[in-house]
Amino acid sequence: MWENRIFKLFIFWYVCGIILLGFDLLPSWLEWANAFFLMLAGTLGFLYFLKRFGVANGLAIGILIFFSTFIVEWAGADSGFLFGSYDYTDRFAPNIFGVPIAIGFAWLMVMATTHVVARWIVPGGGLLYAIVGGIGAVIIDLIIDPVAYQIKQYWIWEDTGLYYNIPWTNFFGWFVVAFVLHLVIDLVMKKRAMVITANLPEKRMVLLYVLMIAMFVMLGAIGGLWLAAILTASLTASIVLLAWKRRPL
């Protein structure tokens, strides 16, 4: 019930965002809508975990993802740990300890969507499943980071790199965090003998994965980040098509 209502709200917010951002109509006083958009997406991911793993396990997984990624992001912004040296601006507020609250929600979305994509591709789970999940997360960041940094200026990189002045350690960090969290999810699934099926929550998470990336690809293309837009669109199409072909029937 709540999942369907929030998903409808997300779709409404998504369409509004496409129009306002696509035609550069978003007023400055409505910048908070971007953070709220990610919170909606993260809430859908959290509700998926609750429905897929049960209240107790789903709650534990959701809390683990939210707080562990928030702590890692705080450590990264504070000391350059794992991702590289960067600082969040106040354009993505509200912030706690210098880290936007929306970041934890963003990781919930990333983990829920890439979990389904990876399990469709590697239904047996294990190390390969975690690797594919990590790759799926990096694909998202290939477009999110350039857009958030170069166009939206939600954070500022102090380190530099060849890819839009973003250090390679950032993408390595994304892979490591997602890989480890996917291993934890896989452990829970095997402990509970859970099997991914082709019901609505899984398909909705794959749709969420595509929609989130599509919006940032659009923003990247509008902002002239053509390499990021084309590269991410190509990799997304490849991994989603592979997942769709291998999905459980």
Order of alpha helices (4+ residues) and beta strands (2+ residues): alpha-alpha-alpha-beta-beta-beta-alpha-alpha-beta-alpha-alpha-alpha
